[in-house]
């Protein structure tokens, strides 16, 4: 076992390492929650429809999928694309609040040049790329797979299988770092070993 701060990495001969983005590489979840709250308010949705604890339990899932679930659970008639656009614009205005997860980035840097590195995120490409650019870590990864690149988002395994394919590595020989239940389930369904990333600053209130 190797440690990077609070991060515990199992010993093993992995041929690639894949990282989730939000909540794993970067502490962006507080900004995402604020963006969700702003977007839903634009459509006159009560705050208690998506409380903070429920939001965190849905981490890693595409925005439109969450809107569909909220519609079904609360009898709403929100347009998933309209809400996703409002949420995206709100989040992008908050990129200055996003910080790296230093333990995870230290681990990434320790691997650079030794094994292929990928990102598997439920975010759309525009948001993923702007987040990576905002915190200055775009150049650390060989492949970035987003919600735009797969048919089904997390908890389906598609995004992880796609990254492994692009890295030309057998999925069962990949290690994944994830913070959210949906992402962990997706990685395990892809046959990958998973390290749970401790919740960063936002859950230490």
C-alpha positions, 0 to 999 in steps of 0.5 A: 500500500502506498499513501499520498496524504489520505489517499491509499493506493493498493500495490499492483501491476496496473497497466493504466490508471483512470481518474474521475474528474469532479470530486476526485481530481478537483474539488468542484462539487460545491460549485456544481451544487451551487450551479444546480441550485441556481439552475433549478431556481430559474425554473421555479423548482423548490430547493428541497427537490435537490438537497445537498446530501441527495446531490452528492449521492448522485455524483458522477451522473450526467445532468440530463439523467438527473433531471429525468429522475427528478421529473419522475420522482416529483412529477415535474416537467423540466426539459433536461436540455434546458436545465443542463444548459442553465446549470452548465452556464452557472457552473462555468461562471464559478470555475474560479472556485474550483481547486485541485485535490492535491493528494490525487494530483500528487499521485498523478504526477508520480505516475506520469511517463510510467503508465497511461493516464485517463479521465472518465467523467460524467461531464460534457466535454466543454465543461471537462476541458474548461475545468481542467484548464482552469486548474492547470492539469490538462497536460497530465492525461493521455485521454479524456472521455466525457458524457459526449463520447458514450451512449450511457453515463455512469453507473453504466461502465461505458465511459471506463471501457471507452477510456481503456480502449483508447489507452489500448489497455485491458479494462481488467488491468486498470485502476480507477480513482473515484469519489462517487457511488455511481462512478465506483459501480461503473468502474467495477462493472467494467472489471476495474479495481477501484480506490475510493477518494476521500471527500475533500473540503466540502464534506468537512464542514 
